[in-house]
Structure formats: structure tokens, C-alpha cells
């Protein structure tokens, strides 16, 4: 039987999603835990390989198993053998035609940061701190130029192995809630470091270092040197993966919020 799982994890102490011989990874931890339930080795395939330090609230994986277990048993049994920073949100049985990566029609990421003069303590490692004031309206005005199908070579990491740099951005939104700034971007697929490179470029515009028009100019150059910095990994979350309806999988993105953490910090400061 083929099963799909929805996974949430804090990527802070892992060297990315992908299994590696010399360091800890989310994939290795998950495969080991599922293998305990299956009483044998299991190999999982994910919807999107996240880098070192990147988190996920909506990662999706699939795996094949030769044994039958109740869906609840797969979920809770796997969770029993996982560390506290990895969790199984749901499990569904899918047909052999399902593939976590190739069946996906869209993916969504959220980049979260605290934008204030003092660094956060409680949310360190789970979001990025940017001490210079950022104008979210300028960032949003620039971001809309990325909508649609484009060659995203200017925002492509040097180690990217994708066959083509062409991607279609379906939506991008910059929003603020107090000190917290969120950048949500949805596309059919992403290049290596594409979101972090876009965010780093938006930082330059939000801080007034570059004009709003600069982003579309950088996009047209199709040269990584034309765009901005690569934003830190801390604030990046894979929040959702979309599949055709007939697979029957959850499709709503699970976007992390930090108002509660901010409220706790303010309460602590007043005591």
C-alpha cells in the first residue's frame, strides 16, 4: 500500500531534509520512525527538500509499505519514535499513481521575521530578525512584478539542479502584524534558494536601499549577481503543498503565527 503523510518540523538542528551519511536529517529520522511501525526499512519521498535550518508546517511525503496498519496506527506509532521537533499531522492511503513531488501542482512558503531594533529571544531560530525598519507597502508593490511565468535565474542558488529556471508564481503577499512581517509566496515549483533570494531582494527595497522598480530589472537580467542577498534560513517555512482533488489530501496551507510569542515577550518585559 502507498501512504501519504503530512509532516511538521523545526529544521533548526537538522542539516536539511535529505538523508546524509555524515549528519542528522529530517528524512533519516522519519524513515527510522516509520520503519519501527512497519517492522522493516522504509524510504520516503518528499514534496520539497528543505535546506538546513528551514522549517515546515505543511511538508508532504509518501512511502510504500508491505504491511497493513490502521491509519491512526501509522500516525501515532510513527510519532512515538520521533523527536519532539518532528510531528505527523495526518496520514492518508493513496494509490500507486500518487507521488509526493511529481503529483504536486503548487507549493507555498511563508517567510517570517521580526522587524524591530532589538533581537527576539523566545523565537530565535524560528524567525529572522531584521533590525532596520522595513516598508511592507514598498515590498508588496515590488513583489507583484514577480507574478506569472518567468525565468527566475536571478533568484536561483548556485547549486540548483533544476533542468529549467522557468517557474510560475501564482501569488505573493507581504503583510505586517505589529513587529512581525510575513511574506507568503505560492508557485507551481521553486528553484534552490529562490524564496530566500527573493526575500533578500525585498529587504533592500523595504529598507529604501533600492527603488521599487529594481526587482523587475533584476528579474530581467537573469543573473544571480543582479539580485539581492540570500535571506537567512531561520524564517522560512514550507507551509503547504497542493494536489489534484481526487487524491483527497488536505490542501489548505498551515501558516505559522507569532503573535502569541510576541505577547509573551511583552508580558515578560513588564514583570
N, C-alpha and C positions, 0 to 999 in steps of 0.2 A: 504494500500500500504506500501511496505517496501522501505526505502530510506537509501542510504549510503552518508556520509559526510566526506570530508577531512578537518581536523582541524589543526590550528596552534595556539600555545600558549606559553607565557612566564610563566613558572611554579614558578617563584620566590616568589610570595606572596600566593601561594596555598599549602595546605597540601597534595599534590599529586593529582592524577586523581580522585580517588574513593570518592564517596559521603560519608560523615561522619557527625554524628549528632552534634559534638562539634566544628567543624571548617570548614573553607571555602575550597571548592574543585572545580576543573575544571568541573567535571561531574555535580555537582549541578547547576553551573552557566549555563552550556549548556542546561540542561534539562529544566530549568526555561525559558530560552530564546526561545527554540523550542516550549515549551508549550504555550507561548503567541501567536505564529503563528498558532498553531493547535487548539487553544481555548480549551485546556484540558491538563491533565497530560501526560507527555511523559517520557519514560525510554529509555536511550541509552546504547548500548553495545559497548565497545571499542576494538581495536585490541590489545592493550598492555597497562596495567595500569602503568603509570609512578609514581615515588616516589616524595616526597616533594622536590621542587626546581628543578626538571628535566623539560626540555622544550620539545616542539615538533614542527616540521615543516611538518611532514607527518603522523600525527595520523589519523586513520580512525574509524568511528563509524557507527552503523546502528540503526534505530528505526522504529517502526510501527506506522502509523497514520490512523485514520478513516476518515480524511477529505482530499480533493484534493486541492492542491495549485500548481501553476507553479513552476518549479524547481528554477527559478530566485527568485520567491517569498519566497520559503523556505530559500534560501541563504541570501538574503538581509533583509528579515523580521527578521530572527534569529540574524543577525549581529546588527540590530538596538537595540536589547535588551541585547547585550553582552558588557562587559567592554572592554576597549581598548587593553588589553593584551590577548584576545582570538578572533580568527577570523575564518570564514568559507571560505575555499579556493574553494570548489566545492561541488555540490550535484548531485547525480545520482539515478535514480529509479532502484531498483534491485528486483529480485524475492525472494520468501519466502525461497528459498534454500540457500540464502546468509547469512553468519554470519561473522561479522567483525573479530572475533577472530578465530573461527574454520575453516573458509574458507581460511585463510591466509596460504601461502606456504613459506613465508620468511619475515623477518623484518630486518631493517637496522638502526644502530645508528651511530652517529658521536660524538666523544668526542673532544672538542676544548679547547685549553689552550694557554695562552701567557707565553712564556718561556724567561724571562729576569730578571734582578736584581731588577727592580722597579715594583711595583704593578700597574695595569691599573686602571684608574678612570672611563672612559666612558663605558667600557664593564664589569664593576664589576657586578657580579651576573649572567652574561650571558656566562662567560667562567671562567675556573680555572686559577689561577696564580701559576706558579711553578718557584721559583727564582733560583734553582740550574740548571746549564746547562745540557741539555739532548741530548744524541746522538741518533738521529732518525734512523740511519742506524743499530745500535745495537738493537734497539727496534724492527725494522722490521725483522731483522734476527731471533730474538727470537719469534716474533708473528706468523711466518709461521708454527711453531710446533703445533699450535692450530687448523690448518685446518683439516677438516674431522670430522668424528663422534667420540666423546669421552665422557667419564664420567667426567663432569665438577664439581664434588663435591668440589674440591679445590677452586673454584671460586663461590661457592653458598652461598648466605646470610643465616644467621641462621633462619630467619623467612620464608624461602622459603617453599611454599606449593605444589610445583610440585610433581607429582607422581614418576617421574624418573629424575635423574640428567644427562641423556644422551641427548646431543644436537649435531647438525651438523653445524659447522662453514663453510660457503661457501667462504668467502673472508675476509681478514683483511689487512689493509694498513695503514702505518704510513708515514705521509708526513709533510713537513715544508714549510711555506711561510714566510720568514723573522723571526719575533719573534713568529709567530703563528705555533702551532703544532696541527695536526689533526690525529685522529685515527678513521678510518671507519671500522666497523665490521658488517658483514651480516651473519645471521644464520636462520635456519628454525624456531627457537624459542629461548628464553633466560630464564635463571633462575633469581631469585631475586638477584639483585646486581651483576650479572655476568659480565656485561660490566665494571662497576666501579672497580670490584676486579681484572679483567684482566689489566685494565689501571694502577691501583696502583702497580701491579707487574711489568709492563713495566717501570714505573717510576724508580724502583730500578735498573733495567738493564740499562736504559738510563743514569742514574747518575753514573754508574760504581760501585754501591754497590754490585751487583750480576753479575755473569757471564751469558753469553747468554744462556748457557745450562741449567741454573737454572729453566727456565719456564717449560720446558718439564719434568724436575724432579718433580716440584711442581704439575703438572698435574697428573703425575703417582701416587703420594701419595694419591690422593682422600681424602684430609684432608684440611679443610679451614686454619688450622694453618700453613700449608706448604707454602702458597702463600703470596702475599704482602698485603699492606693496601687497604682499600676501598677508592678510589679516591673521592673527593668532588662531589656533585651533580651538581654544577653550570654549568660545561661544557658539560653536557650530553644532547643530542637531539635525539629523535625518528624522523628519517628523512624519513622513507618510509616503506610501507607495500606492499607486492606483493600478487596478487590473480590470479587465472586462467583467461586467456584472455576472456573467454566467459562472464565474468561479466562486461567487458567494463570499468574498472576503471583505473585511472592514476596509473602507476607503477614506474615511474622514481623517485628516491629519491630526496628530496629537501634539499641539504646540505647547512647549513649556512656558510657564509664567513665573515671575519672580516677585510679584507684589508682596507675597507673604514673607519672603526673605527680607525684603526691604523694610516692611513693617516691623519685623523682629529686630532688625538692626537699630531702627529709630527708638524702639521701646527700650532696648538695652542701653542706648546712649543716655536716656533720660533717667535711668535708675541710679 
